[in-house]
Amino acid sequence: MVIIILNSGGFVADDTPSTDSLDRYIFGKYWGGYHYPRHTFLFNKDNLNNLFYIFNFKKISIKGSYSYWYISLKNYLTPNHGFKKRGLLFFLITLLFSPIDIITNLSILHGNMNFIFKKK
């Protein structure tokens, strides 16, 4: 558990998978953003904003960063996918999906969100 105590004017900046992502809709249960135990709670742009609002934070920015194309594709295609290491194939598939990542990061369909909130 992480407890953050900030004075007024303090910032919280981090990233988290986005449940509104295009790759989540395509891959379903094989989506790479489902990474237990790291991603126990998942968010989209709206519920992340609402969560911070409840705790008296103001949104500075929420932007897309990258998607989980390779991990999702690997999860879909390979049994015991959690036990395989990344390698050259990871790089090549990531490169192949880069144009799609650029386009989805301009919308709410990105796989991962970078966010910054400021304590009121």
N, C-alpha and C positions, 0 to 999 in steps of 0.2 A: 504494500500500500504506500502511496506517495501522498504526503500532506504538504501543500504549498501555502505558506503564510506570507502575504505580501502587504506592504504598506500601500497607501494610495499612490498611484502613479507607477507602480511596479508592473513588469511585463511577464507574460508566460508565452513561450514560443516552443513549438514542437511539431511533430507530424504524426499522422494516424491514417490507416486505411479508410477509404470512403465507400460506404455501402451503396452509393449511387453510381458506382463505376461501371463502365461499359464491359470491362473484362469480367466483373462479377456476374452481370446478366448473362454473358455468353457461357461462362464455365460453371456457374452454379456452385455446387458443393466442392468443386475442385479449385475454386478461386484461391489464388496465392495469398490474399489478404487474411484468410482464415489461418492464423498462425498461433495456435494455442501452445503455451500459455501466455505469450507476449500480447496477443490481441484478444483479450478476454471480453472487452467491451468494444463494440464497433459503432461508428458514428457516420452521419452524413452532414452536409453543410448546415442544415437547419437545426438538427438536434444538438450539434456541437455548439452552435451559436446560442441556443436556448439554455444549455447547461451552464455556460459561462455567464450568461445574463442573470440567471438565478443567483449566482455568487458575486454579483455586482461588478462584472467585467464588461468592458466595451470592446467590440471587435475592431481590430486594426486591419487585419487581412486574413483571408482564407483563400489559398491558391492550390492548384494542382501541381504535383511534382513528378510523379512517374506512375506507371501501372505495373501490374503483376503478370504480364503476358507470358513470359518464359516460365515462371513458377507454376502458373495455372495450366499451361500447356503440358508441362512435365508431369504435373499431378494427374492430369487427365489420361496421359499416354502410358505412364509407367506404374506398375504395382510397387508397393512399398516406397512411394515417392519421397517420403520424409528422410530416407536413409541414403539418398544419392547426393553426391557432391556436384557443385557447379564447375563448369570448365569452359572450353572453347565454344561448345554448343550454346551455353548461356550467353556469351558475348555475341555470337552470330544472330541468335533469335532476337536478342535485345536490339541489335542494330537493325534488323529487319522490321521490327515493330516501332522504331523511333518516329517515323512520320505519323503513325497513328497516335502515339503518345503526345506528340506536339499538338495535334488537332484536339484530342480529348482534354488536354490540360487547359485549353481555352474555354472549355465548357464545364458543366458540373459532372461530366462523365469520367473524370480522371480517377485513377485507382488509389491514389494517395493524396492526402491534403497536408500542406504546410499551413500552420496557423500562428497568428500573433494576437493576443488579447492584452488589454491594459486594465489594471485595477482602477476603478473609479474612486 
